[in-house]
Amino acid sequence: MAKDPVCGMEVNEETAKLKACYEGKTYYFCSEECAKAFKENPLKYTSSDDPCRRCGICC
């Protein structure tokens, strides 16, 4: 099971109808709303050890 990066709900990768690829990783979503939120601002929902990548502004 994958975790929807927006709401945290578990999503079955094999049956998920909504997904997006970002920086080489596939993300799965439970709803159109979550998929849309992710696509509008993927940096908000992806983790990174680089603090500049997290904020998306300083670098």
N, C-alpha and C positions, 0 to 999 in steps of 0.2 A: 504494500500500500504506500502511496505517496501522500504527502501533506500539501494541501492547497496553501500556497505561500501567503495568500491574502487573509483568509479566515481561520486557517489551521485545521480545517476539516480533513479527514482521511478520504482519499480518492483512489479507486482501483485503476491502476495504469492501463490494464487490459481492456477495461470497458469505458474509460473516460472519453467523453466526446469533445471536451474542451482542453486544449493544451497549447503551449507556446514554447518556442525555443529562445533562449537568451544566453549569450556568451557560451554556446556549446552545451548547455544543459536544458533538458526538457522539464517544464513545469506543468502540472495538471491542476484543473480547476473544477469546483463543484457546481458553479453557476456562471451564467453569462456576466453577471455583475462583477464577480471576482476576476474573471478573465479580462474584462474591460479595465478594471482598476489596475491590474498588473501591466497591461499593455500601455496604459497611459503613463505609468511611472514605475518601471521595473526596478530601478535602484532602491525604491522604498521597500521592496519586498524581497530583495536578494541580500545575502550576507556577504561581507568581505572583511578581511583583516586590515585592509587599507582604509584609514579614516577618511581620506579624500574621496574615495569611491562611494563611501556610505552617504556623505552629504551631497555629492554631485555638484558642488559649487566651487570649492576652493582650488581644485586642480583642473 
